Amino acid sequence: MKVILKEDVERLGRKGDIVTVKDGYARNYLIPRGLALPVTRGNLRMIEEEKRRLLRQREKEARTAQELAEKLSQLELEIYKKAGENDVLYGSVTTQDLAEALREKGFEVDKKDIMLEEPIKRLGVHYFEVRVHHDVKARVRVVVKKEEEQEEKGES
């Protein structure tokens, strides 16, 4: 029996695929669970419309992600950390620190979407990437400063 998959089914196919399965598997498992539909002209038309709708939605998400990536790329963050001699930090700047700094600037980013090439363990200017969408990334500049500099600014 030929069926159209409504959902991704492991080891069978992806949503929208037309696959041939045994009649009993289709009647007793796939169709009752809403995972597939029998192949008919009406169902084919419905699936094609669903594919077009998903494509439009993905394009819209990609455009939104690109706009967000451009805004993030223009951003410069400042993070204050304790540092010892030779501008070496006690510890390092973590993805959590970067996510909080972005949150303070009005960008809600999950720390899992922040990618550091290597840990930030020194004062100075560094760059990191934020995964905004599965194929859209933004490069953000962060300036790590000594914590005493912040205290001096606060007293003035």
DRENROKOL-365782 format. One record per atom (N, C-alpha, C, CB): residue number from 0; atom name; x, z, y. Coordinates in pm, 1 decimal. Each point is the difference from the previous one (the first is absolute). Glycine has a CB too. Layout:
BEGIN
  num  atome        xx        zz        yy
  NUM     CA         X         Z         Y
...
This chain:
BEGIN
  num  atome        xx        zz        yy
    0      N      84.7       0.0    -117.6
    0     CA     -84.7       0.0     117.6
    0      C      89.0       0.0     123.6
    0     CB    -185.2     122.0    -123.6
    1      N     148.0    -200.7     222.1
    1     CA      73.8      -2.0     125.7
    1      C     -67.1      96.1      98.0
    1     CB      73.8    -240.4     -39.1
    2      N      11.6     321.4     105.9
    2     CA     -50.7      95.7      98.9
    2      C      86.2      -6.7     125.8
    2     CB     -87.6     151.6    -183.8
    3      N      28.2    -108.5     294.3
    3     CA      70.7      11.5     127.8
    3      C      28.1     147.2      22.0
    3     CB    -111.3    -208.4      97.6
    4      N     235.9     243.8     -76.4
    4     CA      34.6     140.8      20.1
    4      C     -35.9      44.9     141.3
    4     CB     185.7     -22.0    -167.8
    5      N    -258.2     134.0     175.4
    5     CA     -37.2      58.2     129.0
    5      C     103.9      99.9      47.9
    5     CB    -240.2     -32.3     -57.3
    6      N     323.2      79.7     -35.1
    6     CA     105.9      97.1      29.5
    6      C     124.3     -42.4     -77.1
    6     CB    -167.6     189.3      38.9
    7      N     283.6    -135.0      -0.9
    7     CA     121.3     -22.6     -78.2
    7      C     -15.4      73.5    -133.0
    7     CB     143.7     -25.1     210.5
    8      N    -116.1     -43.5    -320.3
    8     CA      -6.8      60.7    -132.9
    8      C     138.6     -14.8     -62.5
    8     CB    -251.1     -52.5     -27.7
    9      N     309.7     165.7      -6.6
    9     CA     135.0       0.0     -54.7
    9      C       8.7     -87.8    -124.5
    9     CB      35.4     230.4      91.8
   10      N      68.1    -308.9    -101.3
   10     CA      28.9     -90.9    -111.0
   10      C    -106.1    -108.3     -21.2
   10     CB     121.0     187.4    -104.7
   11      N    -207.6    -207.8     208.1
   11     CA     -99.6    -105.3     -12.4
   11      C       5.7     -94.1     119.9
   11     CB    -145.9     154.3    -133.7
   12      N     144.1     -98.6     254.9
   12     CA       4.8     -85.5     117.6
   12      C     -30.7      76.8     126.7
   12     CB     -65.7    -191.4    -141.7
   13      N      68.9     117.5     251.6
   13     CA     -25.2      59.2     131.0
   13      C    -139.3     -36.9      48.6
   13     CB     245.1      -8.9      53.0
   14      N    -289.3      78.1      49.5
   14     CA    -131.3     -22.2      58.8
   14      C     -17.0    -147.7      37.0
   14     CB      -2.6     237.4      87.3
   15      N    -108.7    -296.5    -129.7
   15     CA     -28.6    -139.3      30.4
   15      C      46.0     -98.2    -106.8
   15     CB      17.0      62.6     235.6
   16      N      64.0     -18.2    -329.7
   16     CA      46.8     -88.4    -107.0
   16      C    -113.1     -30.6     -96.8
   16     CB     231.7      93.9      21.6
   17      N    -229.3    -215.5     -76.9
   17     CA     -93.7     -37.1    -106.1
   17      C      78.3       5.4    -129.8
   17     CB    -142.5    -148.7     153.6
   18      N      97.4     234.9    -245.7
   18     CA      72.3      19.1    -126.3
   18      C     -95.6     -18.0    -118.1
   18     CB     161.9     158.8     113.2
   19      N    -105.2    -192.4    -226.5
   19     CA     -77.6     -13.9    -122.9
   19      C      26.3     123.9     -85.7
   19     CB      11.0    -256.2       8.2
   20      N    -118.4     324.2     -46.3
   20     CA      10.9     119.8     -83.1
   20      C    -101.5     -11.1    -113.9
   20     CB      77.7     141.6     198.6
   21      N     -66.0     -55.7    -296.9
   21     CA     -96.2       2.1    -109.9
   21      C    -135.6      46.6      53.1
   21     CB     184.7      46.1    -168.5
   22      N    -290.1    -100.9     110.4
   22     CA    -135.7      29.6      46.7
   22      C     -28.8     149.7       3.5
   22     CB     -72.9    -218.9     -92.3
   23      N     109.4     290.1     -12.5
   23     CA     -28.0     143.4      -7.6
   23      C      72.5      78.6     108.7
   23     CB     -33.4     -25.2    -245.2
   24      N     157.6     -11.7     273.2
   24     CA      78.2      67.5     105.3
   24      C     -67.5     -18.4     135.3
   24     CB     212.9     -36.2    -130.5
   25      N    -262.0     -85.0     155.3
   25     CA     -68.0     -27.2     126.9
   25      C    -132.7      75.1       7.9
   25     CB     109.1    -226.1       9.1
   26      N    -193.2     213.5    -114.1
   26     CA    -133.7      60.4       1.5
   26      C       2.7     152.4      -4.9
   26     CB     -83.1    -204.3    -111.3
   27      N     176.2     261.1      34.9
   27     CA      -1.1     144.7     -22.8
   27      C      93.1      79.2      91.3
   27     CB     -56.5     -51.6    -232.6
   28      N     152.4     -13.5     295.3
   28     CA      97.0      74.7      80.6
   28      C       8.0     -50.9     144.4
   28     CB     129.5      43.1    -208.9
   29      N     -90.5    -168.4     225.5
   29     CA      26.0     -51.5     135.2
   29      C    -125.1      -6.5      87.7
   29     CB     186.3    -131.2     -96.9
   30      N    -292.1      69.2      47.5
   30     CA    -119.8     -19.1      81.7
   30      C     -72.6     132.5      27.7
   30     CB     -22.3    -230.1     -96.9
   31      N      -1.3     317.9      -3.3
   31     CA     -69.2     126.5      29.8
   31      C      76.5      89.5      99.2
   31     CB     -99.6     -12.7    -228.4
   32      N     230.6       6.2     227.3
   32     CA      79.9      84.2      90.6
   32      C      19.0     -64.4     137.0
   32     CB     117.2      93.3    -198.8
   33      N    -173.2    -209.9     219.1
   33     CA      10.9     -66.1     129.6
   33      C     136.6     -61.3      25.1
   33     CB    -167.6     158.6      83.7
   34      N     243.7    -181.8    -188.9
   34     CA     133.2     -57.6      13.8
   34      C      -2.4    -152.5      -0.9
   34     CB      92.1     202.7    -109.9
   35      N    -201.4    -262.1      59.1
   35     CA      -6.5    -145.4     -10.8
   35      C    -144.2     -48.2       8.9
   35     CB     207.8       1.0    -140.1
   36      N    -221.2    -130.7     167.0
   36     CA    -129.5     -67.8       1.6
   36      C      11.3    -123.2     -88.0
   36     CB     -55.1      85.0     234.0
   37      N     -55.3    -124.9    -300.0
   37     CA       4.5    -125.3     -75.7
   37      C      21.3    -116.9      97.3
   37     CB    -152.8      96.9    -180.3
   38      N     218.0    -202.4     134.2
   38     CA      24.7    -115.8      85.0
   38      C    -129.2     -80.4      13.2
   38     CB     244.0      -7.8     -70.8
   39      N    -298.6       7.8     191.9
   39     CA    -115.5     -83.7      33.9
   39      C      28.4     -60.2     136.7
   39     CB    -164.1     142.9    -137.0
   40      N      88.2    -244.6     175.4
   40     CA      22.2     -61.2     131.5
   40      C     -19.7     102.1     112.1
   40     CB     -75.2    -221.6     -91.8
   41      N     -28.9     300.6      80.7
   41     CA     -27.9     100.8     102.7
   41      C     112.5     103.3       9.6
   41     CB    -245.3     -32.9     -39.4
   42      N     292.6      80.3     -74.6
   42     CA     108.9      98.2      -1.0
   42      C     128.9     -60.9      53.0
   42     CB    -106.8     115.4    -194.7
   43      N     135.0    -241.1     159.8
   43     CA     119.0     -67.0      52.4
   43      C      -5.9      -9.6     152.3
   43     CB      20.2    -130.9    -213.9
   44      N    -136.3      94.3     266.4
   44     CA     -18.2     -11.6     144.4
   44      C      19.8     137.1      66.7
   44     CB    -160.7    -194.1     -33.9
   45      N     104.2     298.0     -28.8
   45     CA      12.0     135.3      54.8
   45      C     147.6      45.1       2.0
   45     CB    -233.4      54.3     -85.3
   46      N     306.6     -80.3     -21.1
   46     CA     140.4      39.1      -8.0
   46      C      83.2     -77.7     101.7
   46     CB     -29.0      54.9    -243.6
   47      N       0.9    -183.3     261.6
   47     CA      73.5     -79.3      99.6
   47      C     -23.3      55.6     140.9
   47     CB     -19.9    -204.7    -147.4
   48      N    -104.6     242.0     177.4
   48     CA     -29.7      59.5     131.4
   48      C      73.5     132.7      16.1
   48     CB    -226.1    -111.5       1.2
   49      N     230.6     191.5    -107.0
   49     CA      70.9     128.0       2.8
   49      C     149.9     -21.8      24.3
   49     CB    -172.3      98.7    -156.6
   50      N     229.7    -200.6      93.0
   50     CA     141.9     -31.6      20.9
   50      C      26.4     -38.1     145.7
   50     CB      17.8     -76.5    -239.3
   51      N    -105.8      -5.6     297.5
   51     CA      16.4     -39.2     140.9
   51      C     -10.3     121.8      91.9
   51     CB     -95.8    -227.1     -52.2
   52      N       2.3     317.2      22.7
   52     CA     -17.0     120.0      80.3
   52      C     125.0      87.9      -8.6
   52     CB    -249.4      -9.6     -37.3
   53      N     302.9      26.8     -83.6
   53     CA     121.9      78.9     -18.2
   53      C     118.3     -62.2      73.9
   53     CB     -85.8      75.8    -222.7
   54      N      95.7    -207.4     219.0
   54     CA     108.0     -69.7      69.1
   54      C      -8.9      22.9     151.2
   54     CB       4.4    -173.7    -182.9
   55      N    -125.0     162.4     238.4
   55     CA     -18.9      26.0     144.3
   55      C      36.7     144.0      33.6
   55     CB    -183.4    -172.5       8.7
   56      N     142.3     266.3     -93.8
   56     CA      29.4     141.2      23.5
   56      C     150.8      24.8      -3.1
   56     CB    -221.6      63.3    -101.6
   57      N     291.1    -122.4       4.4
   57     CA     146.0      17.2     -10.2
   57      C      71.6     -59.6     120.7
   57     CB     -18.8      -5.4    -249.9
   58      N     -29.2    -110.6     298.1
   58     CA      60.3     -61.7     119.0
   58      C     -18.0      89.8     122.3
   58     CB     -44.1    -228.8     -95.7
   59      N     -74.6     287.9     108.1
   59     CA     -26.5      90.4     112.5
   59      C      90.3     122.9      -7.9
   59     CB    -238.9     -79.9       9.6
   60      N     254.0     137.5    -129.8
   60     CA      88.2     115.1     -17.6
   60      C     144.6     -35.2      34.0
   60     CB    -153.5      87.3    -177.4
   61      N     197.0    -207.3     139.0
   61     CA     137.1     -42.8      29.1
   61      C      21.2     -15.2     150.6
   61     CB      10.2    -117.8    -222.3
   62      N    -108.6      62.0     293.5
   62     CA      12.1     -13.2     146.5
   62      C       7.1     136.8      66.4
   62     CB    -126.0    -216.9      -9.0
   63      N      41.0     309.7     -33.6
   63     CA       0.5     135.5      54.5
   63      C     133.2      67.9     -27.6
   63     CB    -248.3      14.7     -31.3
   64      N     299.7     -32.0     -90.1
   64     CA     128.0      59.9     -37.0
   64      C     113.2     -58.6      83.1
   64     CB     -85.3      37.9    -232.1
   65      N      80.5    -168.0     259.8
   65     CA     104.8     -64.2      80.3
   65      C      -1.2      55.0     142.4
   65     CB     -17.8    -208.7    -140.6
   66      N    -102.1     228.6     197.7
   66     CA     -10.1      57.2     134.5
   66      C      57.3     141.6       2.4
   66     CB    -204.3    -140.6      45.2
   67      N     171.9     219.9    -146.6
   67     CA      52.1     136.3      -8.4
   67      C     151.5      -1.1     -15.2
   67     CB    -216.1      76.4    -102.1
   68      N     268.0    -169.3      22.9
   68     CA     144.7     -10.1     -20.0
   68      C      70.5     -32.8     131.5
   68     CB     -38.1     -74.4    -237.4
   69      N     -21.3     -11.8     318.3
   69     CA      59.7     -33.7     129.2
   69      C       3.7     122.6      91.7
   69     CB     -82.0    -237.2     -24.5
   70      N     -25.6     314.7      25.2
   70     CA      -2.7     121.8      81.4
   70      C     105.1     100.0     -47.7
   70     CB    -244.7     -35.7      43.5
   71      N     256.1      52.2    -173.9
   71     CA      98.1      93.4     -55.6
   71      C     142.7     -44.9      30.0
   71     CB    -162.2      58.7    -181.0
   72      N     186.9    -188.9     178.5
   72     CA     134.3     -51.8      23.7
   72      C      46.5      25.1     143.5
   72     CB     -42.1    -173.9    -173.9
   73      N     -51.4     187.2     266.6
   73     CA      35.0      24.4     139.7
   73      C      18.6     149.3      28.9
   73     CB    -126.2    -206.9      62.7
   74      N      99.6     289.0    -160.9
   74     CA       2.2     144.6      16.2
   74      C     141.3      55.8     -14.3
   74     CB    -233.7       9.6     -87.0
   75      N     262.2      97.7     162.3
   75     CA     125.2      73.3     -18.9
   75      C     -35.3     147.7     -13.4
   75     CB     136.1    -172.1     132.9
   76      N     -95.2     229.9    -243.5
   76     CA     -28.5     140.6     -26.9
   76      C     120.8      85.1      36.3
   76     CB    -159.2     -64.2    -184.4
   77      N     133.9     188.1     222.4
   77     CA     106.9      97.3      21.7
   77      C     -25.0     118.0     -92.4
   77     CB      31.9     -72.2     242.4
   78      N      71.0     108.4    -316.3
   78     CA      -9.4     114.7     -90.4
   78      C     116.0      92.5      31.8
   78     CB    -114.2    -136.8    -183.0
   79      N      83.4     264.7     193.9
   79     CA     102.3     100.5      29.7
   79      C      27.4      81.1    -125.9
   79     CB     -71.8      11.9     243.3
   80      N     199.7      -3.0    -278.7
   80     CA      42.6      74.4    -118.8
   80      C     124.1      81.7      33.6
   80     CB     -95.9    -177.8    -152.8
   81      N     116.4     283.6      76.7
   81     CA     121.5      79.3      15.3
   81      C     116.9     -78.4     -56.6
   81     CB    -130.3     216.4     -13.7
   82      N     241.4    -213.7      88.1
   82     CA     117.8     -75.5     -44.2
   82      C     124.4      84.8      19.0
   82     CB    -111.2    -218.6      58.6
   83      N     208.3     194.3    -142.4
   83     CA     127.2      71.7       7.7
   83      C     105.7     -86.3      66.6
   83     CB     -59.0     129.2    -206.4
   84      N     182.0    -104.4     166.6
   84     CA     111.8     -76.4      55.5
   84      C      -9.7    -146.2     -40.7
   84     CB     143.8     205.1      -5.4
   85      N     -83.0    -289.5      85.5
   85     CA       4.5    -144.1     -24.9
   85      C    -139.0     -62.1     -12.3
   85     CB     218.0      34.3    -113.6
   86      N    -314.9      25.0     177.8
   86     CA    -138.0     -52.3       2.7
   86      C     -62.9     -16.6    -137.5
   86     CB      60.7    -115.7     207.6
   87      N     -23.4     200.0    -302.2
   87     CA     -58.0      -4.0    -134.0
   87      C    -116.2      99.0      -4.3
   87     CB     223.6     -65.5    -105.7
   88      N    -337.4      19.6      55.6
   88     CA    -119.9      84.4      -5.0
   88      C       9.6     103.7    -110.7
   88     CB    -134.3    -189.5      90.6
   89      N      68.7     303.3     -66.0
   89     CA     -20.6      97.4    -107.2
   89      C    -122.5     -49.8     -76.3
   89     CB     102.5     199.5     132.2
   90      N     -81.0    -262.4    -245.0
   90     CA    -110.0     -63.2     -73.3
   90      C      -7.4    -146.1      39.2
   90     CB    -128.0     217.5     -11.0
   91      N       7.3    -271.8      14.0
   91     CA     -15.8    -140.1      39.6
   91      C    -140.0     -20.2      56.7
   91     CB     165.2     -75.5    -177.1
   92      N    -185.7     -40.1     238.7
   92     CA    -131.8     -36.9      49.8
   92      C     -75.1     -58.3    -119.3
   92     CB      83.3     -44.6     240.6
   93      N    -197.2     102.6    -272.8
   93     CA     -76.6     -41.8    -117.9
   93      C    -112.3     -96.3      39.2
   93     CB      53.7     219.1    -111.6
   94      N    -112.1    -281.7      12.0
   94     CA    -113.5     -87.4      25.8
   94      C    -117.4      80.7      56.4
   94     CB      75.5    -154.3    -185.4
   95      N     -84.8     281.4     146.2
   95     CA    -104.1      87.2      55.3
   95      C      20.3      18.7     150.6
   95     CB     -20.0     118.7    -222.4
   96      N     146.2     -96.7     265.4
   96     CA      30.9      13.4     142.6
   96      C     -39.4    -126.1      75.5
   96     CB     189.0     155.5     -54.9
   97      N    -156.9    -270.2      -2.8
   97     CA     -30.9    -126.7      65.0
   97      C    -151.4     -22.8       6.6
   97     CB     219.4     -93.0     -80.8
   98      N    -291.1     128.1     -25.6
   98     CA    -146.3     -15.0      -1.1
   98      C     -63.4      88.7     106.8
   98     CB       5.8     -53.8    -246.3
   99      N      45.7     176.1     262.7
   99     CA     -52.9      90.2     102.9
   99      C      29.3     -53.4     139.6
   99     CB      30.3     193.9    -155.7
  100      N      89.7    -248.5     176.8
  100     CA      34.2     -57.6     130.3
  100      C     -90.6    -119.1      31.5
  100     CB     239.0      75.8     -28.7
  101      N    -269.0    -156.7     -71.9
  101     CA     -91.8    -112.5      20.5
  101      C    -141.4      50.4      29.7
  101     CB     140.1    -142.5    -153.8
  102      N    -181.9     249.0      85.8
  102     CA    -132.1      58.3      22.4
  102      C     -13.3      49.9     143.7
  102     CB     -12.2      65.1    -242.6
  103      N     119.7      -5.3     295.2
  103     CA      -2.1      48.3     138.5
  103      C     -16.2    -114.9      99.1
  103     CB     144.2     192.5     -68.0
  104      N     -97.6    -311.7      30.2
  104     CA     -12.9    -119.0      86.2
  104      C    -132.9     -71.5     -22.2
  104     CB     248.8     -25.8      -3.7
  105      N    -330.9      77.9     -88.3
  105     CA    -132.2     -58.2     -21.2
  105      C      -9.1     -97.7    -116.1
  105     CB     -33.6      29.1     239.1
  106      N     134.1     -34.8    -325.3
  106     CA      -2.0     -89.5    -115.5
  106      C      -9.7      83.2    -126.2
  106     CB     135.7    -173.8     122.7
  107      N    -241.1     149.6    -200.9
  107     CA     -20.7      73.6    -124.4
  107      C      67.1     -77.5    -112.5
  107     CB    -219.6      99.0      83.3
  108      N     336.4     -50.2    -127.0
  108     CA      78.2     -67.5    -104.2
  108      C      30.6      99.9    -110.6
  108     CB     101.5    -160.4     168.8
  109      N    -123.7     120.0    -292.0
  109     CA      32.1      84.4    -115.0
  109      C     150.5      -1.6     -21.7
  109     CB    -225.3     -46.3    -106.2
  110      N     281.7     161.0      73.7
  110     CA     145.3       8.5     -17.7
  110      C      49.0     -89.7    -113.6
  110     CB      -7.9     234.3      86.5
  111      N     -79.1    -267.8    -181.6
  111     CA      38.7     -88.6    -109.3
  111      C      21.2    -143.3      47.9
  111     CB    -126.6     146.2    -157.2
  112      N      70.9    -179.9     274.0
  112     CA      15.2    -134.6      54.4
  112      C     123.2     -13.6      88.8
  112     CB    -246.5     -24.3     -10.3
  113      N     322.1     133.2      25.7
  113     CA     121.8      -2.8      81.3
  113      C     118.7     -19.3     -92.8
  113     CB    -103.0     150.1     177.4
  114      N     184.3    -250.3    -145.5
  114     CA     113.9     -32.6     -85.4
  114      C     130.1      17.1      77.6
  114     CB    -141.9    -161.1    -132.0
  115      N     226.4     247.9      81.4
  115     CA     132.3      21.8      58.6
  115      C     103.5     -66.7     -89.1
  115     CB     -72.9     219.3     106.0
  116      N     163.4    -296.7     -44.8
  116     CA     105.7     -62.9     -79.3
  116      C      93.0     107.6     -55.8
  116     CB     -13.1    -210.2     141.2
  117      N      42.3     309.5     -58.6
  117     CA      82.0     113.6     -42.2
  117      C     -45.1     120.3      81.3
  117     CB     199.4    -148.5     -62.0
  118      N    -176.7     268.2      13.1
  118     CA     -43.4     119.4      73.4
  118      C      65.7       7.1     138.4
  118     CB     -32.6     119.9    -219.0
  119      N     -43.7     -73.5     316.6
  119     CA      52.5      15.3     136.0
  119      C      62.8     138.1       9.3
  119     CB    -175.6    -157.1      99.7
  120      N     309.1     161.1     -90.7
  120     CA      72.4     127.2      -0.1
  120      C      88.6      16.9     122.3
  120     CB      -4.7      -5.4    -247.1
  121      N      -8.7     -84.4     346.4
  121     CA      82.6       8.3     120.7
  121      C     -87.9     -17.9     123.5
  121     CB     200.9     -89.0    -126.1
  122      N    -151.6     139.3     237.3
  122     CA     -67.0     -23.8     127.3
  122      C      19.9    -146.5      37.8
  122     CB      34.7     241.6      73.9
  123      N    -122.2    -293.1      10.4
  123     CA      15.4    -136.9      48.7
  123      C    -122.4     -84.2     -27.0
  123     CB     242.6      19.7     -35.9
  124      N    -223.6    -149.7      51.3
  124     CA    -108.8     -95.8     -15.2
  124      C      -2.0     -51.6    -144.1
  124     CB      17.2     -66.1     244.9
  125      N    -134.5      68.2    -305.0
  125     CA     -17.8     -47.1    -136.9
  125      C    -127.3     -84.3      -6.3
  125     CB     120.4     204.0     -94.2
  126      N    -133.7    -281.5     -10.8
  126     CA    -119.2     -82.5     -20.3
  126      C     -57.1      27.2    -138.2
  126     CB      89.9    -178.0     155.0
  127      N    -221.9     165.9    -165.6
  127     CA     -66.8      12.4    -129.4
  127      C    -116.4     -97.5      -1.9
  127     CB      67.6     244.2     -24.2
  128      N    -116.3    -273.0     -94.7
  128     CA    -111.7     -93.0     -14.1
  128      C    -126.8      74.2     -40.9
  128     CB     160.1    -183.3     -62.1
  129      N    -272.1     133.9     112.3
  129     CA    -131.4      52.3     -36.9
  129      C     -76.2    -113.1     -67.3
  129     CB      -2.0     168.8     192.5
  130      N     -45.6    -145.2    -313.3
  130     CA     -80.8     -98.4     -71.5
  130      C    -142.7      14.9      52.0
  130     CB     150.4       5.0    -209.6
  131      N    -192.7    -103.1     287.9
  131     CA    -132.6       3.7      61.3
  131      C    -103.3     -60.8     -94.2
  131     CB     103.6     -14.0     229.1
  132      N     -65.1     -89.7    -300.0
  132     CA     -85.8     -73.4     -92.3
  132      C      91.1     -42.2    -113.8
  132     CB    -163.2     -82.5     182.9
  133      N     111.3      38.1    -294.4
  133     CA      87.7     -28.3    -113.5
  133      C     106.4    -104.5      29.0
  133     CB    -188.0      59.7    -145.0
  134      N     170.0    -147.1     244.0
  134     CA     105.8     -94.6      33.8
  134      C      33.2       0.0     149.6
  134     CB     -73.4    -139.4    -193.0
  135      N      35.3     245.7     264.5
  135     CA      31.3      12.7     142.7
  135      C      74.3     131.1      22.1
  135     CB    -204.0    -137.0      65.3
  136      N     322.2     125.7      -5.6
  136     CA      81.1     119.1      28.1
  136      C      37.2       0.9     146.6
  136     CB      90.3       3.0    -235.4
  137      N     -71.5     117.6     289.6
  137     CA      43.1      16.2     138.6
  137      C     130.5      77.8       1.5
  137     CB    -239.2      -5.6      83.5
  138      N     330.8     -35.4       3.1
  138     CA     127.3      68.9      15.6
  138      C     -10.2      88.1     123.8
  138     CB     129.8    -189.3    -112.4
  139      N    -108.9     319.4      94.6
  139     CA     -18.3      97.4     107.8
  139      C     134.0      65.2      31.5
  139     CB    -239.9      42.3     -70.2
  140      N     261.1     -19.3     199.3
  140     CA     124.1      62.3      47.4
  140      C     -24.1     149.6      18.0
  140     CB      72.8    -214.8     116.1
  141      N      20.6     295.9    -162.8
  141     CA      -9.2     144.7      17.6
  141      C     133.5      49.2      55.8
  141     CB    -168.9      23.1    -191.1
  142      N     159.8      62.8     292.7
  142     CA     118.5      60.3      58.9
  142      C       1.5     146.0     -42.0
  142     CB       0.2    -161.2     198.5
  143      N     104.2     200.9    -270.1
  143     CA      12.8     137.9     -45.6
  143      C      91.1      71.5      98.6
  143     CB     -34.9     -63.5    -245.6
  144      N     -18.4     170.9     306.3
  144     CA      74.4      75.1     101.1
  144      C      19.0     143.3     -45.8
  144     CB     -91.4    -147.1     181.8
  145      N     191.2     209.0    -122.1
  145     CA      30.6     139.7     -30.7
  145      C    -111.7      88.6      52.7
  145     CB     248.3     -46.6       8.1
  146      N    -286.5     147.4     -84.9
  146     CA    -113.0      85.1      35.3
  146      C      19.7      72.5     132.4
  146     CB     -43.7      27.7    -241.3
  147      N     168.7       7.4     279.6
  147     CA      22.7      69.5     127.4
  147      C     -40.5     -85.6     118.3
  147     CB     186.7     125.5    -104.8
  148      N    -174.2    -260.8      93.1
  148     CA     -36.5     -89.3     109.9
  148      C    -148.0      14.3      32.2
  148     CB     181.3    -160.6     -67.1
  149      N    -263.4     179.4     -33.0
  149     CA    -144.1      16.3      22.0
  149      C     -27.9     131.0      72.1
  149     CB     -48.9    -135.7    -205.9
  150      N     118.2     243.5     166.1
  150     CA     -20.9     131.9      61.3
  150      C      39.1      -4.0     147.3
  150     CB      42.5     112.9    -221.7
  151      N      67.0    -183.2     254.4
  151     CA      43.0     -10.9     139.1
  151      C    -102.2     -72.8      82.6
  151     CB     235.6       2.5     -73.0
  152      N    -296.4    -109.0      18.2
  152     CA    -103.2     -75.7      71.3
  152      C    -122.4      87.4      23.3
  152     CB      83.4    -214.6    -101.9
  153      N    -119.7     296.3       4.4
  153     CA    -117.2      84.8      11.6
  153      C      15.6     107.2     106.3
  153     CB     -45.2     -43.4    -238.1
  154      N     169.0      90.4     263.9
  154     CA      22.0     105.2      98.6
  154      C       0.9     -54.6     140.7
  154     CB     128.8     126.3    -168.3
  155      N     -93.8    -252.9     189.0
  155     CA      10.2     -56.9     135.3
  155      C    -133.1     -24.0      61.6
  155     CB     209.3    -103.8     -63.5
